[in-house]
Amino acid sequence: MWYQNRLSLLFVQFLLALSACGQISFDERMEQLYKGTVPVIQSKALAQLDPEQYVLLDVRSEEEYRVSHISKARLIIYNDFELEQIKDLPKETKIVVYCAIGVRSESVGEQLLRSGFQDVSNLYGGIFGWKNEGFSVVDQDSKPTERVHTYNKSWSKWLYEGEKVYE
């Protein structure tokens, strides 16, 4: 399983490198990267939901999560994801997954749907989209922060708001 995750990330990095040759918009990049296998939810729509009505899963690395995350998000590390980690959630739970821009979370969302979860959404644009839309993030102590881990330098160009962290 880990090798599939690594291959997926290498492919995404390849696509991002190709995009450096020409200027494209954030939405165009998302259209290129998303497979459309998991329904997306826009940041504004998520912000309007009662946090008690859904579970928010952050599927980035622990390092990314410590820098900042969306308030009340539960860390489920992408490279170590196993369904056992969410065995406490009934299959009818509304789940929203996110990562940096939505590729890793789409992969986890696919796994959740295949395993029988009925209401799974991928946050469009991930934490980048969330922050770019002006919504807040918190640090490891649940204090508001402007810092967002951008995974690496090449991905950081898609974060327009906040302080970019990638080392």
N, C-alpha and C positions, 0 to 999 in steps of 0.2 A: 504494500500500500504506500509506504513512504516514497518508493521510487516513482510511483505515478504522480504523487504530489510534487516531487522535485522536477519531473519532466514537464508538468503543467506550468510550474513557475518559470522554468527555462524558456518555454514557448512564449509565455506572456512577456518575459524580458526581451525576447527576440522581437516581438511585435512592437514593443515600446521603442526599441532601438531603431526599428524601421521608421517609426513615426517622427524621429528626430530629423529626418530628411526634409519634411514638409510640415507646415503648420496646420494642425487640425484642432477642432474644438473638443472640449471635454465630452460632450454628448456624442460626437463622432467616434471618439476613442472608446467610449462605453459600448456603443453599437458594434464596434469591431471585436471587442473582447468578450461580451456576453454571448452565451449560447442560446439564451431564451428558455432554458429548461426549468427555471424557478421564477415564479411571479416576482416582480419588483414592487417595492413601496417607495414612494418619494419621501424625502426628508420632511417636508411640510405635513404630509399625511401622517407620518409616524409621530411627529411632535404634537399632533392633535389628539392622539389616542391616550387613553388613561393607562399609565404604566402598569397598573394592576391587571390589565386585560391581556397582556402578552408577556412573553419571556424574550429578552434581548440577548443574543449570543454573539460575543466578540470572538472571532475565530483567528485572530492574529497571534503573534508570539507574545510571550510573557513580557519581553522587553518593550514591545510596541504598546501593550496594555498599560504598563507602568507609567510610560510617558504621558499618555492620556487615553481616555475611552469615553464612551457615552455613558452618562449616569445610569446606574442600575444594571449595566451590562454584566453578563456572566462570562468569564473567560473560559473558552474551550479552545485549546491550542490546536491549530490546523494540522500541524505535522504529527500530533499525537491523538487526533480525534478518533474516538471509539464510541459507538452508541451507548455503551455501558455508562459513559459520563453523564448521560441525560436520562437514565433509567427512571428517575423520579418524576419525569414529565409524562402525563397521560398523552396518548396519541392525538387527542383533539385540542391540545394546547396550541394557542396561537403563538408561533415562533417567528421572530425576525432575526436573521443572521446578517452580520456585516464583517468586513475586513477593511483594508486600506481603500480599495476602489470597487470591490465587489466580485472579483474573480475567485478567490479562495472561498468566500462565503457562498458563491453559487455552487461550488463543488460540494460543500457541506450540506447545503440545501437540497441538492440532488439526493444525497445519501439519506437525509431525513425523509424526503418524500418516498423514496424506494422502501424505506423501513416502515412505512405506514402512517407517518405524521400527516395530518390532513390539511393543516393551515400554516404553510411555511412561506415566508417572503424574504427576499434579498433586498437590503437597503441599497437603493440606487446610488451609485457613486461611493458607497462605503462611508467611512469616517471623513474622507476628503469631501465628498458631496455634502455631508452633514455640516461640516465646518464651513465650506464654501457658501452654504445657504445662510450662514450667520448663527447657527445653533451652537450651544456651548458644549464643552468637553471638560472632564475632570481628571485630575492626576491620581496617583496611587493612594493618596490620602483623602480622596473625594473632594478636593478643593478645585475651584475653577482654574483653568490654565489656557493659555493660547498655544501651547506646544502641541504638535502633532507629529508622531513618528511616521515618516513617509516611506518606510521600508528601505529605500536606497535613493541615491542622488537622482537617477533618471526618472524615478516615479514622482519625485518631489515637485516636478514642474506642473503637476495636476492639482496641487494644493495652492489655492489662490489667497486664502485667508489663514491667519495664524502663523506661528513660528515653526519652521520646518526643522525636524530633527531626524537624522538618518545615520548617525554613527554610534 
